[in-house]
Amino acid sequence: LAILVFTLTLTTCTMPSATLSPGAAQLRTSLGSRQGKRSHGTTRPIPKLVRASSVESEGKPSLALATRRGALAGSTAGGLAMLMGGLPEAQFNQFLMGPPPAHAFENPTVLGNGFVRFFGEATSASSYGGYGGNDQGTDIASFKYWYDVPDSWKADIVTKQEKGYLGIDSRFSDPKQKYSKAYVITFPGYVKLKEDKEEIMSDLALADAELQDAINLASDFSFTQRKDPDGQVFVDYDIVAEPLSVLCTVTIYNKRLFALLAWSSSTNFDANRTKLTKIRDSLQTVKQSPEDLLKQLSLIRGAATCTMGEC
């Protein structure tokens, strides 16, 4: 359907040498010499030299060859714009990107209570560092876990190195407080949590220098064990230290370890503790079907709306 307009003009260059840069003049001379040596047949015309529309640098004219590839790209985009120009922007984007995946929704999704819920896929390290791991999609059928963060927090980029060595799958931070952040660590190949709960944290700290410092400098290190309604075991840690404190929870589901760490500077820890506890306790692994998960989100949004007096 695209309208292809070929704008390549094949003609012999007649531009005066004085207007060309040395490189372009040499190119014309070289091409002209080749034509002059031909004794039979029709000489091949030289692609026309045109001035580039970009800003000229150092006061010298900038030259660019008008190529078939550029003509095709421009005419194809122009043809699509002409054909789709009557559609709203959202429908035009959908035409270009194709249909959304089944059970698609906004991620993170707004809960309406001052928090957003982020769903993670626990993908491999090759998906990170700008290749999709930081924006883990909107297909709810692929999610492995979720947690809640304040709606003012921003998603951080997770590099391949952080994913590969530290196991960080996703991370959010408070743009107003440098050391306030929360991230999820996940590793495959775990069947159950160790009986020695302090050793669990020591294992997580092997590649995490900040966590090592918090454990070694802790003025308070405590943990408790709890179970969710399905019987899944979570171990919650409170590590109060200088200069950073952290609240953490660790669990295993479907032979994969999940840990959420919520950090704050010691200066702001007391003021942030309630918020960090909510973040820490929100970690859940996905057990529901996509349909049931969407229903649960609808109920949460409805309850938040009623709480604010708009029900």
VOTIMAR-846283 format. One record per residue (C-alpha): residue number from 0; residue in one letter; x, y, z. Coordinates in Angstrom, 1 decimal. Layout:
BEGIN
@resi NUM; resn A; X X; Y Y; Z Z
...
//
This chain:
BEGIN
@resi 0; resn L; X 0.0; Y 0.0; Z 0.0
@resi 1; resn A; X 2.9; Y 2.3; Z 0.5
@resi 2; resn I; X 3.4; Y 4.9; Z -2.2
@resi 3; resn L; X 7.0; Y 4.7; Z -3.4
@resi 4; resn V; X 8.4; Y 7.9; Z -5.0
@resi 5; resn F; X 11.8; Y 7.6; Z -6.6
@resi 6; resn T; X 13.7; Y 10.8; Z -6.3
@resi 7; resn L; X 17.1; Y 9.7; Z -7.4
@resi 8; resn T; X 18.2; Y 11.9; Z -10.3
@resi 9; resn L; X 20.9; Y 10.4; Z -12.5
@resi 10; resn T; X 22.7; Y 13.2; Z -14.3
@resi 11; resn T; X 26.3; Y 14.3; Z -14.9
@resi 12; resn C; X 27.6; Y 16.6; Z -12.2
@resi 13; resn T; X 28.2; Y 20.1; Z -13.5
@resi 14; resn M; X 28.7; Y 21.9; Z -10.2
@resi 15; resn P; X 31.8; Y 24.2; Z -10.3
@resi 16; resn S; X 34.8; Y 22.9; Z -8.5
@resi 17; resn A; X 35.1; Y 26.1; Z -6.5
@resi 18; resn T; X 31.9; Y 25.3; Z -4.6
@resi 19; resn L; X 33.0; Y 21.8; Z -3.6
@resi 20; resn S; X 35.1; Y 20.7; Z -0.7
@resi 21; resn P; X 38.5; Y 19.2; Z -1.7
@resi 22; resn G; X 37.2; Y 15.7; Z -1.1
@resi 23; resn A; X 34.1; Y 16.1; Z -3.2
@resi 24; resn A; X 36.1; Y 17.8; Z -6.0
@resi 25; resn Q; X 38.6; Y 14.9; Z -6.0
@resi 26; resn L; X 35.6; Y 12.4; Z -6.1
@resi 27; resn R; X 34.2; Y 14.2; Z -9.2
@resi 28; resn T; X 37.6; Y 14.3; Z -10.9
@resi 29; resn S; X 38.1; Y 10.6; Z -10.3
@resi 30; resn L; X 34.7; Y 9.7; Z -11.6
@resi 31; resn G; X 35.2; Y 12.0; Z -14.6
@resi 32; resn S; X 38.5; Y 10.4; Z -15.4
@resi 33; resn R; X 37.0; Y 6.9; Z -15.4
@resi 34; resn Q; X 34.3; Y 8.1; Z -17.9
@resi 35; resn G; X 36.9; Y 9.6; Z -20.1
@resi 36; resn K; X 38.8; Y 6.3; Z -20.5
@resi 37; resn R; X 35.7; Y 4.5; Z -21.8
@resi 38; resn S; X 35.9; Y 4.1; Z -25.6
@resi 39; resn H; X 32.8; Y 2.2; Z -26.2
@resi 40; resn G; X 29.2; Y 2.2; Z -24.9
@resi 41; resn T; X 27.3; Y 4.9; Z -23.1
@resi 42; resn T; X 29.0; Y 6.6; Z -20.1
@resi 43; resn R; X 27.5; Y 5.9; Z -16.7
@resi 44; resn P; X 26.0; Y 9.1; Z -15.2
@resi 45; resn I; X 27.2; Y 10.3; Z -11.8
@resi 46; resn P; X 24.7; Y 10.6; Z -8.9
@resi 47; resn K; X 23.8; Y 14.2; Z -8.4
@resi 48; resn L; X 25.5; Y 16.0; Z -5.5
@resi 49; resn V; X 23.1; Y 17.9; Z -3.3
@resi 50; resn R; X 23.5; Y 20.1; Z -0.3
@resi 51; resn A; X 22.7; Y 18.5; Z 3.0
@resi 52; resn S; X 19.8; Y 20.2; Z 4.9
@resi 53; resn S; X 21.6; Y 20.0; Z 8.2
@resi 54; resn V; X 23.6; Y 22.8; Z 9.8
@resi 55; resn E; X 26.9; Y 23.4; Z 8.1
@resi 56; resn S; X 30.0; Y 23.0; Z 10.2
@resi 57; resn E; X 33.0; Y 25.3; Z 10.2
@resi 58; resn G; X 31.5; Y 27.4; Z 7.5
@resi 59; resn K; X 32.1; Y 24.8; Z 4.8
@resi 60; resn P; X 29.3; Y 23.4; Z 2.6
@resi 61; resn S; X 28.2; Y 19.9; Z 3.6
@resi 62; resn L; X 27.6; Y 17.5; Z 0.7
@resi 63; resn A; X 25.5; Y 14.3; Z 0.6
@resi 64; resn L; X 24.7; Y 11.8; Z -2.1
@resi 65; resn A; X 21.1; Y 11.4; Z -3.0
@resi 66; resn T; X 20.7; Y 7.6; Z -2.8
@resi 67; resn R; X 18.0; Y 5.2; Z -3.6
@resi 68; resn R; X 17.8; Y 4.0; Z 0.0
@resi 69; resn G; X 17.1; Y 7.5; Z 1.3
@resi 70; resn A; X 14.5; Y 8.0; Z -1.4
@resi 71; resn L; X 12.8; Y 4.7; Z -0.5
@resi 72; resn A; X 12.8; Y 5.4; Z 3.2
@resi 73; resn G; X 11.4; Y 8.9; Z 2.8
@resi 74; resn S; X 8.8; Y 7.9; Z 0.3
@resi 75; resn T; X 7.7; Y 4.9; Z 2.4
@resi 76; resn A; X 7.2; Y 7.0; Z 5.5
@resi 77; resn G; X 5.5; Y 9.7; Z 3.5
@resi 78; resn G; X 3.2; Y 7.1; Z 2.0
@resi 79; resn L; X 2.2; Y 5.7; Z 5.4
@resi 80; resn A; X 1.6; Y 9.1; Z 6.7
@resi 81; resn M; X -0.7; Y 9.9; Z 3.8
@resi 82; resn L; X -2.6; Y 6.6; Z 4.1
@resi 83; resn M; X -2.9; Y 6.8; Z 7.9
@resi 84; resn G; X -3.1; Y 10.6; Z 8.4
@resi 85; resn G; X -6.8; Y 10.5; Z 9.1
@resi 86; resn L; X -6.4; Y 8.2; Z 12.2
@resi 87; resn P; X -5.9; Y 9.3; Z 15.8
@resi 88; resn E; X -2.3; Y 9.0; Z 17.1
@resi 89; resn A; X -3.2; Y 6.0; Z 19.3
@resi 90; resn Q; X -4.7; Y 4.0; Z 16.4
@resi 91; resn F; X -1.8; Y 5.0; Z 14.1
@resi 92; resn N; X 0.7; Y 3.7; Z 16.8
@resi 93; resn Q; X -1.2; Y 0.5; Z 17.1
@resi 94; resn F; X -1.1; Y 0.0; Z 13.4
@resi 95; resn L; X 2.7; Y 0.3; Z 13.4
@resi 96; resn M; X 3.3; Y -1.8; Z 16.6
@resi 97; resn G; X 0.7; Y -4.5; Z 16.0
@resi 98; resn P; X -1.9; Y -5.8; Z 18.5
@resi 99; resn P; X -0.9; Y -5.8; Z 22.2
@resi 100; resn P; X -0.3; Y -9.2; Z 24.0
@resi 101; resn A; X -3.1; Y -11.0; Z 25.6
@resi 102; resn H; X -3.9; Y -9.8; Z 29.2
@resi 103; resn A; X -1.8; Y -6.6; Z 28.5
@resi 104; resn F; X -2.1; Y -3.8; Z 31.0
@resi 105; resn E; X 0.0; Y -0.9; Z 32.3
@resi 106; resn N; X 3.1; Y -1.9; Z 34.2
@resi 107; resn P; X 3.6; Y -0.6; Z 36.9
@resi 108; resn T; X -0.1; Y -0.3; Z 37.5
@resi 109; resn V; X -1.5; Y 2.5; Z 39.7
@resi 110; resn L; X -3.2; Y 1.2; Z 42.8
@resi 111; resn G; X -4.8; Y 4.5; Z 43.8
@resi 112; resn N; X -3.4; Y 4.5; Z 47.3
@resi 113; resn G; X -0.2; Y 6.4; Z 46.7
@resi 114; resn F; X 1.6; Y 3.2; Z 45.5
@resi 115; resn V; X 2.1; Y 1.5; Z 42.2
@resi 116; resn R; X 2.5; Y -2.3; Z 41.7
@resi 117; resn F; X 5.4; Y -3.5; Z 39.6
@resi 118; resn F; X 5.3; Y -6.9; Z 38.0
@resi 119; resn G; X 8.6; Y -8.6; Z 37.1
@resi 120; resn E; X 9.4; Y -11.4; Z 34.8
@resi 121; resn A; X 12.7; Y -12.7; Z 36.3
@resi 122; resn T; X 14.3; Y -12.8; Z 32.8
@resi 123; resn S; X 17.9; Y -13.7; Z 32.0
@resi 124; resn A; X 20.8; Y -11.3; Z 32.1
@resi 125; resn S; X 20.9; Y -11.0; Z 28.3
@resi 126; resn S; X 17.6; Y -9.1; Z 28.5
@resi 127; resn Y; X 19.1; Y -6.3; Z 30.5
@resi 128; resn G; X 21.0; Y -3.1; Z 29.9
@resi 129; resn G; X 18.6; Y -1.5; Z 27.4
@resi 130; resn Y; X 17.4; Y -4.7; Z 25.8
@resi 131; resn G; X 14.1; Y -5.0; Z 27.6
@resi 132; resn G; X 14.9; Y -6.0; Z 31.2
@resi 133; resn N; X 14.3; Y -2.5; Z 32.5
@resi 134; resn D; X 10.9; Y -2.4; Z 30.9
@resi 135; resn Q; X 9.7; Y -5.9; Z 31.6
@resi 136; resn G; X 6.6; Y -5.9; Z 29.4
@resi 137; resn T; X 2.9; Y -5.7; Z 29.9
@resi 138; resn D; X 1.9; Y -9.4; Z 29.3
@resi 139; resn I; X 0.6; Y -10.5; Z 32.7
@resi 140; resn A; X 0.9; Y -14.1; Z 31.8
@resi 141; resn S; X 4.7; Y -13.8; Z 31.9
@resi 142; resn F; X 5.1; Y -12.3; Z 35.3
@resi 143; resn K; X 6.8; Y -14.1; Z 38.2
@resi 144; resn Y; X 6.5; Y -11.7; Z 41.1
@resi 145; resn W; X 5.2; Y -8.2; Z 42.1
@resi 146; resn Y; X 5.9; Y -5.6; Z 44.8
@resi 147; resn D; X 4.6; Y -2.1; Z 45.6
@resi 148; resn V; X 6.5; Y 1.2; Z 45.6
@resi 149; resn P; X 5.4; Y 4.8; Z 46.2
@resi 150; resn D; X 4.0; Y 6.3; Z 43.0
@resi 151; resn S; X 6.6; Y 9.1; Z 43.2
@resi 152; resn W; X 9.5; Y 6.6; Z 42.9
@resi 153; resn K; X 11.1; Y 6.0; Z 39.5
@resi 154; resn A; X 12.3; Y 2.9; Z 37.8
@resi 155; resn D; X 16.1; Y 2.5; Z 37.5
@resi 156; resn I; X 18.1; Y 0.9; Z 34.7
@resi 157; resn V; X 19.4; Y -2.5; Z 35.6
@resi 158; resn T; X 22.6; Y -3.4; Z 33.8
@resi 159; resn K; X 23.6; Y -6.9; Z 32.6
@resi 160; resn Q; X 26.4; Y -6.9; Z 35.2
@resi 161; resn E; X 24.0; Y -6.1; Z 38.0
@resi 162; resn K; X 21.6; Y -8.8; Z 36.8
@resi 163; resn G; X 24.4; Y -11.4; Z 36.2
@resi 164; resn Y; X 26.5; Y -10.9; Z 39.3
@resi 165; resn L; X 24.0; Y -9.4; Z 41.9
@resi 166; resn G; X 20.8; Y -11.0; Z 40.6
@resi 167; resn I; X 19.0; Y -7.7; Z 40.6
@resi 168; resn D; X 15.9; Y -8.1; Z 38.5
@resi 169; resn S; X 14.2; Y -4.6; Z 39.0
@resi 170; resn R; X 14.9; Y -1.5; Z 41.0
@resi 171; resn F; X 13.0; Y 1.7; Z 42.0
@resi 172; resn S; X 14.4; Y 4.7; Z 43.8
@resi 173; resn D; X 13.2; Y 7.9; Z 45.4
@resi 174; resn P; X 14.4; Y 10.9; Z 43.2
@resi 175; resn K; X 14.2; Y 13.2; Z 46.3
@resi 176; resn Q; X 16.2; Y 11.0; Z 48.6
@resi 177; resn K; X 19.5; Y 9.7; Z 47.2
@resi 178; resn Y; X 19.7; Y 6.5; Z 49.3
@resi 179; resn S; X 16.0; Y 5.5; Z 49.3
@resi 180; resn K; X 15.6; Y 2.6; Z 46.9
@resi 181; resn A; X 14.1; Y -0.9; Z 46.6
@resi 182; resn Y; X 15.1; Y -3.8; Z 44.4
@resi 183; resn V; X 14.3; Y -7.5; Z 43.9
@resi 184; resn I; X 17.0; Y -10.1; Z 43.6
@resi 185; resn T; X 16.1; Y -13.5; Z 42.1
@resi 186; resn F; X 18.1; Y -16.6; Z 41.4
@resi 187; resn P; X 17.0; Y -20.0; Z 40.0
@resi 188; resn G; X 18.0; Y -23.4; Z 41.5
@resi 189; resn Y; X 16.7; Y -23.2; Z 45.1
@resi 190; resn V; X 14.5; Y -25.8; Z 46.7
@resi 191; resn K; X 14.0; Y -24.4; Z 50.2
@resi 192; resn L; X 15.5; Y -21.8; Z 52.5
@resi 193; resn K; X 18.3; Y -22.6; Z 54.8
@resi 194; resn E; X 17.6; Y -23.3; Z 58.4
@resi 195; resn D; X 20.3; Y -20.8; Z 59.5
@resi 196; resn K; X 18.5; Y -17.5; Z 58.7
@resi 197; resn E; X 21.6; Y -15.4; Z 59.3
@resi 198; resn E; X 23.5; Y -17.5; Z 56.7
@resi 199; resn I; X 20.8; Y -16.6; Z 54.1
@resi 200; resn M; X 21.7; Y -13.0; Z 54.4
@resi 201; resn S; X 25.4; Y -13.7; Z 54.4
@resi 202; resn D; X 25.0; Y -15.6; Z 51.1
@resi 203; resn L; X 23.1; Y -12.6; Z 49.5
@resi 204; resn A; X 25.8; Y -10.3; Z 50.7
@resi 205; resn L; X 28.6; Y -12.1; Z 49.0
@resi 206; resn A; X 28.4; Y -10.0; Z 45.8
@resi 207; resn D; X 26.7; Y -6.9; Z 47.4
@resi 208; resn A; X 29.1; Y -4.6; Z 49.1
@resi 209; resn E; X 26.4; Y -2.3; Z 50.6
@resi 210; resn L; X 24.7; Y -5.3; Z 52.1
@resi 211; resn Q; X 28.0; Y -6.6; Z 53.5
@resi 212; resn D; X 28.6; Y -3.2; Z 55.2
@resi 213; resn A; X 25.1; Y -3.0; Z 56.6
@resi 214; resn I; X 25.4; Y -6.5; Z 58.2
@resi 215; resn N; X 28.9; Y -5.8; Z 59.6
@resi 216; resn L; X 28.0; Y -2.4; Z 60.9
@resi 217; resn A; X 24.5; Y -3.2; Z 62.2
@resi 218; resn S; X 23.5; Y -1.9; Z 65.6
@resi 219; resn D; X 20.3; Y -4.0; Z 65.3
@resi 220; resn F; X 20.0; Y -7.3; Z 63.3
@resi 221; resn S; X 16.7; Y -9.1; Z 63.7
@resi 222; resn F; X 14.5; Y -11.5; Z 61.6
@resi 223; resn T; X 11.1; Y -13.1; Z 61.8
@resi 224; resn Q; X 9.5; Y -15.9; Z 59.8
@resi 225; resn R; X 5.9; Y -15.7; Z 58.4
@resi 226; resn K; X 3.7; Y -17.6; Z 56.0
@resi 227; resn D; X 1.2; Y -16.3; Z 53.5
@resi 228; resn P; X -2.3; Y -17.7; Z 53.2
@resi 229; resn D; X -1.0; Y -20.4; Z 50.8
@resi 230; resn G; X 1.7; Y -21.5; Z 53.3
@resi 231; resn Q; X 4.6; Y -19.9; Z 51.4
@resi 232; resn V; X 7.4; Y -19.1; Z 53.9
@resi 233; resn F; X 8.9; Y -15.6; Z 54.0
@resi 234; resn V; X 11.8; Y -14.5; Z 56.3
@resi 235; resn D; X 11.8; Y -10.8; Z 57.1
@resi 236; resn Y; X 15.0; Y -9.0; Z 58.2
@resi 237; resn D; X 15.5; Y -5.6; Z 59.9
@resi 238; resn I; X 19.1; Y -4.4; Z 59.6
@resi 239; resn V; X 19.7; Y -1.0; Z 61.2
@resi 240; resn A; X 23.2; Y 0.4; Z 60.6
@resi 241; resn E; X 25.2; Y 3.4; Z 59.7
@resi 242; resn P; X 25.2; Y 4.9; Z 57.1
@resi 243; resn L; X 22.5; Y 2.8; Z 55.4
@resi 244; resn S; X 19.8; Y 0.6; Z 56.9
@resi 245; resn V; X 17.8; Y -2.0; Z 55.0
@resi 246; resn L; X 14.6; Y -4.0; Z 55.4
@resi 247; resn C; X 14.6; Y -7.3; Z 53.5
@resi 248; resn T; X 12.4; Y -10.3; Z 52.9
@resi 249; resn V; X 13.4; Y -13.6; Z 51.3
@resi 250; resn T; X 11.3; Y -16.5; Z 49.9
@resi 251; resn I; X 11.5; Y -19.4; Z 47.5
@resi 252; resn Y; X 8.8; Y -20.4; Z 45.0
@resi 253; resn N; X 8.9; Y -22.8; Z 42.1
@resi 254; resn K; X 12.6; Y -23.5; Z 42.7
@resi 255; resn R; X 13.6; Y -19.8; Z 42.5
@resi 256; resn L; X 14.8; Y -17.5; Z 45.3
@resi 257; resn F; X 13.2; Y -14.0; Z 45.6
@resi 258; resn A; X 14.5; Y -11.3; Z 47.9
@resi 259; resn L; X 13.3; Y -7.7; Z 48.2
@resi 260; resn L; X 15.6; Y -5.1; Z 49.8
@resi 261; resn A; X 14.3; Y -1.7; Z 50.8
@resi 262; resn W; X 17.0; Y 0.8; Z 51.7
@resi 263; resn S; X 17.2; Y 4.2; Z 53.4
@resi 264; resn S; X 20.0; Y 6.4; Z 54.8
@resi 265; resn S; X 20.2; Y 6.1; Z 58.6
@resi 266; resn T; X 19.3; Y 9.8; Z 58.8
@resi 267; resn N; X 15.9; Y 9.2; Z 57.2
@resi 268; resn F; X 15.4; Y 5.6; Z 58.4
@resi 269; resn D; X 13.0; Y 6.4; Z 61.3
@resi 270; resn A; X 10.8; Y 8.6; Z 59.1
@resi 271; resn N; X 10.9; Y 6.1; Z 56.2
@resi 272; resn R; X 10.4; Y 2.9; Z 58.2
@resi 273; resn T; X 6.7; Y 2.6; Z 57.8
@resi 274; resn K; X 7.0; Y 3.1; Z 54.1
@resi 275; resn L; X 9.9; Y 0.7; Z 53.8
@resi 276; resn T; X 8.0; Y -1.9; Z 55.7
@resi 277; resn K; X 5.1; Y -1.7; Z 53.4
@resi 278; resn I; X 7.4; Y -2.1; Z 50.4
@resi 279; resn R; X 9.1; Y -5.1; Z 52.0
@resi 280; resn D; X 5.9; Y -6.8; Z 53.0
@resi 281; resn S; X 4.3; Y -6.3; Z 49.5
@resi 282; resn L; X 6.5; Y -8.8; Z 47.7
@resi 283; resn Q; X 4.5; Y -11.7; Z 46.4
@resi 284; resn T; X 5.1; Y -14.4; Z 43.8
@resi 285; resn V; X 2.6; Y -14.9; Z 41.1
@resi 286; resn K; X 0.4; Y -18.0; Z 41.6
@resi 287; resn Q; X -2.9; Y -16.8; Z 40.1
@resi 288; resn S; X -4.0; Y -17.1; Z 36.5
@resi 289; resn P; X -3.8; Y -13.9; Z 34.5
@resi 290; resn E; X -7.6; Y -13.5; Z 34.7
@resi 291; resn D; X -7.6; Y -13.9; Z 38.5
@resi 292; resn L; X -4.7; Y -11.4; Z 38.8
@resi 293; resn L; X -6.5; Y -8.8; Z 36.8
@resi 294; resn K; X -9.6; Y -9.3; Z 39.0
@resi 295; resn Q; X -7.5; Y -8.8; Z 42.1
@resi 296; resn L; X -6.1; Y -5.6; Z 40.8
@resi 297; resn S; X -9.6; Y -4.3; Z 40.0
@resi 298; resn L; X -10.7; Y -5.1; Z 43.6
@resi 299; resn I; X -7.6; Y -3.3; Z 45.0
@resi 300; resn R; X -8.3; Y -0.2; Z 42.9
@resi 301; resn G; X -12.0; Y -0.2; Z 43.9
@resi 302; resn A; X -11.1; Y -0.5; Z 47.6
@resi 303; resn A; X -8.6; Y 2.4; Z 47.3
@resi 304; resn T; X -11.3; Y 4.5; Z 45.6
@resi 305; resn C; X -13.8; Y 3.8; Z 48.4
@resi 306; resn T; X -11.3; Y 4.6; Z 51.0
@resi 307; resn M; X -10.8; Y 8.1; Z 49.5
@resi 308; resn G; X -14.6; Y 8.7; Z 49.6
@resi 309; resn E; X -15.3; Y 8.3; Z 45.9
@resi 310; resn C; X -17.0; Y 5.0; Z 46.0
//
